[in-house]
């Protein structure tokens, strides 16, 4: 009977070891494959070194524990923000805007390598703030009120000049609202009434 108990214990140990081995192999096998959707591009890295080609949609293979896949959306990005600016005649204005842009799908690994995943904070937002302030500063406040679309167009052209490069395309800018200080807005209303 002692021999039977010992064999039962050994059998239990073998079962546990085989269960662990099979579970490890199943997890490893599962980790070998990944999918990229049609709205994404994959950025594959091996020990931190990023592959220069974007991974397109479909089922793909990677070496588990050695390679890592990062998925980056290639759908249109939308930024809704506001920034303060001064007009040519030194009126304070708060500009609410929307910026839409796309990533160039084949250059996603280059963007990921050179800038990183926080490209909106590192590139897009600072450029928008600078361009909006520069363009608003070339117009008097009353000109902006009368020629809002001209201001929007000039901002969009400058944004395309600075951003439409190896990473970004289809850059579209819209001014949602321009909020001046109360005294100036009252003066505009009074002028319209007169």
C-alpha positions as a Python dict, from the first residue, in 0.01 Angstrom:
ca = {
    (1, 'X'): (0, 0, 0),
    (2, 'X'): (288, 238, 66),
    (3, 'X'): (417, 171, -285),
    (4, 'X'): (75, 251, -436),
    (5, 'X'): (50, 586, -250),
    (6, 'X'): (399, 680, -372),
    (7, 'X'): (304, 592, -730),
    (8, 'X'): (-16, 796, -696),
    (9, 'X'): (188, 1096, -575),
    (10, 'X'): (431, 1055, -865),
    (11, 'X'): (136, 1030, -1104),
    (12, 'X'): (-8, 1354, -962),
    (13, 'X'): (330, 1529, -1003),
    (14, 'X'): (355, 1411, -1365),
    (15, 'X'): (3, 1530, -1437),
    (16, 'X'): (79, 1874, -1290),
    (17, 'X'): (408, 1902, -1485),
    (18, 'X'): (240, 1800, -1813),
    (19, 'X'): (-47, 2040, -1752),
    (20, 'X'): (201, 2324, -1700),
    (21, 'X'): (401, 2226, -2011),
    (22, 'X'): (87, 2201, -2227),
    (23, 'X'): (-43, 2533, -2093),
    (24, 'X'): (294, 2700, -2166),
    (25, 'X'): (301, 2559, -2520),
    (26, 'X'): (-59, 2667, -2583),
    (27, 'X'): (8, 3022, -2462),
    (28, 'X'): (330, 3037, -2664),
    (29, 'X'): (151, 2906, -2974),
    (30, 'X'): (-124, 3163, -2929),
    (31, 'X'): (136, 3439, -2883),
    (32, 'X'): (293, 3352, -3220),
    (33, 'X'): (0, 3494, -3415),
    (34, 'X'): (-161, 3836, -3424),
    (35, 'X'): (-406, 4021, -3645),
    (36, 'X'): (-405, 4374, -3776),
    (37, 'X'): (-740, 4524, -3874),
    (38, 'X'): (-798, 4723, -4191),
    (39, 'X'): (-807, 5046, -3986),
    (40, 'X'): (-461, 4988, -3837),
    (41, 'X'): (-99, 4941, -3925),
    (42, 'X'): (132, 4729, -3714),
    (43, 'X'): (473, 4833, -3592),
    (44, 'X'): (682, 4524, -3521),
    (45, 'X'): (987, 4543, -3294),
    (46, 'X'): (1247, 4279, -3216),
    (47, 'X'): (1426, 4339, -2885),
    (48, 'X'): (1319, 4704, -2919),
    (49, 'X'): (1447, 4749, -3275),
    (50, 'X'): (1158, 4864, -3494),
    (51, 'X'): (1105, 4706, -3836),
    (52, 'X'): (1091, 4976, -4105),
    (53, 'X'): (796, 4829, -4296),
    (54, 'X'): (440, 4882, -4176),
    (55, 'X'): (246, 4561, -4115),
    (56, 'X'): (-81, 4563, -4313),
    (57, 'X'): (-413, 4407, -4226),
    (58, 'X'): (-453, 4034, -4181),
    (59, 'X'): (-313, 3745, -3976),
    (60, 'X'): (63, 3755, -3908),
    (61, 'X'): (333, 3558, -3726),
    (62, 'X'): (579, 3686, -3467),
    (63, 'X'): (837, 3525, -3243),
    (64, 'X'): (684, 3519, -2895),
    (65, 'X'): (871, 3684, -2607),
    (66, 'X'): (1119, 3835, -2859),
    (67, 'X'): (901, 4040, -3092),
    (68, 'X'): (634, 4289, -2993),
    (69, 'X'): (357, 4436, -3207),
    (70, 'X'): (216, 4787, -3159),
    (71, 'X'): (-107, 4874, -3339),
    (72, 'X'): (-151, 5229, -3469),
    (73, 'X'): (-485, 5356, -3599),
    (74, 'X'): (-482, 5497, -3952),
    (75, 'X'): (-833, 5634, -3927),
    (76, 'X'): (-879, 6011, -3938),
    (77, 'X'): (-763, 6177, -3617),
    (78, 'X'): (-967, 6465, -3475),
    (79, 'X'): (-834, 6723, -3232),
    (80, 'X'): (-1077, 6967, -3069),
    (81, 'X'): (-892, 7232, -2873),
    (82, 'X'): (-878, 7602, -2794),
    (83, 'X'): (-592, 7844, -2772),
    (84, 'X'): (-552, 8208, -2686),
    (85, 'X'): (-409, 8459, -2933),
    (86, 'X'): (-371, 8832, -2983),
    (87, 'X'): (-490, 9009, -3296),
    (88, 'X'): (-287, 9270, -3481),
    (89, 'X'): (-472, 9545, -3291),
    (90, 'X'): (-394, 9366, -2961),
    (91, 'X'): (-736, 9222, -2890),
    (92, 'X'): (-735, 8903, -2684),
    (93, 'X'): (-913, 8614, -2857),
    (94, 'X'): (-980, 8256, -2760),
    (95, 'X'): (-996, 8036, -3070),
    (96, 'X'): (-1191, 7708, -3053),
    (97, 'X'): (-1094, 7486, -3344),
    (98, 'X'): (-1108, 7136, -3490),
    (99, 'X'): (-818, 6979, -3677),
    (100, 'X'): (-855, 6657, -3875),
    (101, 'X'): (-558, 6469, -4020),
    (102, 'X'): (-452, 6125, -4139),
    (103, 'X'): (-131, 5933, -4093),
    (104, 'X'): (53, 5812, -4401),
    (105, 'X'): (4, 5435, -4348),
    (106, 'X'): (335, 5316, -4493),
    (107, 'X'): (530, 5563, -4277),
    (108, 'X'): (378, 5465, -3942),
    (109, 'X'): (696, 5277, -3832),
    (110, 'X'): (907, 5583, -3919),
    (111, 'X'): (675, 5805, -3712),
    (112, 'X'): (686, 5554, -3427),
    (113, 'X'): (1069, 5538, -3442),
    (114, 'X'): (1142, 5910, -3479),
    (115, 'X'): (863, 6060, -3267),
    (116, 'X'): (691, 5783, -3070),
    (117, 'X'): (328, 5712, -2996),
    (118, 'X'): (270, 6058, -2841),
    (119, 'X'): (304, 6235, -3179),
    (120, 'X'): (-3, 6455, -3119),
    (121, 'X'): (149, 6612, -2807),
    (122, 'X'): (501, 6629, -2952),
    (123, 'X'): (431, 6759, -3303),
    (124, 'X'): (69, 6842, -3388),
    (125, 'X'): (-41, 7051, -3087),
    (126, 'X'): (267, 7279, -3070),
    (127, 'X'): (250, 7348, -3445),
    (128, 'X'): (-123, 7431, -3426),
    (129, 'X'): (-71, 7672, -3136),
    (130, 'X'): (215, 7848, -3315),
    (131, 'X'): (37, 7876, -3651),
    (132, 'X'): (-294, 7996, -3502),
    (133, 'X'): (-119, 8263, -3296),
    (134, 'X'): (89, 8377, -3596),
    (135, 'X'): (-204, 8399, -3838),
    (136, 'X'): (-442, 8564, -3588),
    (137, 'X'): (-166, 8817, -3514),
    (138, 'X'): (-166, 8936, -3876),
    (139, 'X'): (-532, 9048, -3870),
    (140, 'X'): (-719, 9314, -3682),
    (141, 'X'): (-1003, 9175, -3470),
    (142, 'X'): (-1271, 9329, -3693),
    (143, 'X'): (-1107, 9175, -4004),
    (144, 'X'): (-1125, 8831, -3842),
    (145, 'X'): (-1496, 8879, -3771),
    (146, 'X'): (-1561, 8984, -4132),
    (147, 'X'): (-1323, 8736, -4303),
    (148, 'X'): (-1330, 8430, -4082),
    (149, 'X'): (-1302, 8187, -4375),
    (150, 'X'): (-994, 8370, -4506),
    (151, 'X'): (-832, 8332, -4163),
    (152, 'X'): (-925, 7961, -4156),
    (153, 'X'): (-778, 7911, -4504),
    (154, 'X'): (-451, 8081, -4412),
    (155, 'X'): (-418, 7869, -4097),
    (156, 'X'): (-490, 7552, -4296),
    (157, 'X'): (-233, 7640, -4565),
    (158, 'X'): (36, 7706, -4302),
    (159, 'X'): (-50, 7385, -4116),
    (160, 'X'): (-18, 7188, -4440),
    (161, 'X'): (318, 7355, -4510),
    (162, 'X'): (448, 7254, -4168),
    (163, 'X'): (277, 6919, -4105),
    (164, 'X'): (205, 6757, -4441),
    (165, 'X'): (533, 6572, -4472),
    (166, 'X'): (648, 6217, -4428),
    (167, 'X'): (402, 6145, -4143),
    (168, 'X'): (75, 6335, -4198),
    (169, 'X'): (-169, 6416, -4480),
    (170, 'X'): (-527, 6539, -4543),
    (171, 'X'): (-492, 6818, -4289),
    (172, 'X'): (-817, 7014, -4249),
    (173, 'X'): (-867, 7302, -4006),
    (174, 'X'): (-1198, 7457, -3893),
    (175, 'X'): (-1259, 7750, -3661),
    (176, 'X'): (-1551, 7659, -3435),
    (177, 'X'): (-1569, 7981, -3235),
    (178, 'X'): (-1374, 8301, -3172),
    (179, 'X'): (-1436, 8450, -2831),
    (180, 'X'): (-1312, 8807, -2773),
    (181, 'X'): (-1318, 8989, -2441),
    (182, 'X'): (-1658, 9130, -2342),
    (183, 'X'): (-1576, 9496, -2411),
    (184, 'X'): (-1475, 9424, -2772),
    (185, 'X'): (-1780, 9205, -2835),
    (186, 'X'): (-2008, 9480, -2703),
    (187, 'X'): (-1836, 9729, -2936),
    (188, 'X'): (-1899, 9496, -3234),
    (189, 'X'): (-2269, 9463, -3140),
    (190, 'X'): (-2297, 9842, -3102),
    (191, 'X'): (-2136, 9892, -3446),
    (192, 'X'): (-2376, 9644, -3607),
    (193, 'X'): (-2675, 9814, -3442),
    (194, 'X'): (-2555, 10156, -3564),
}
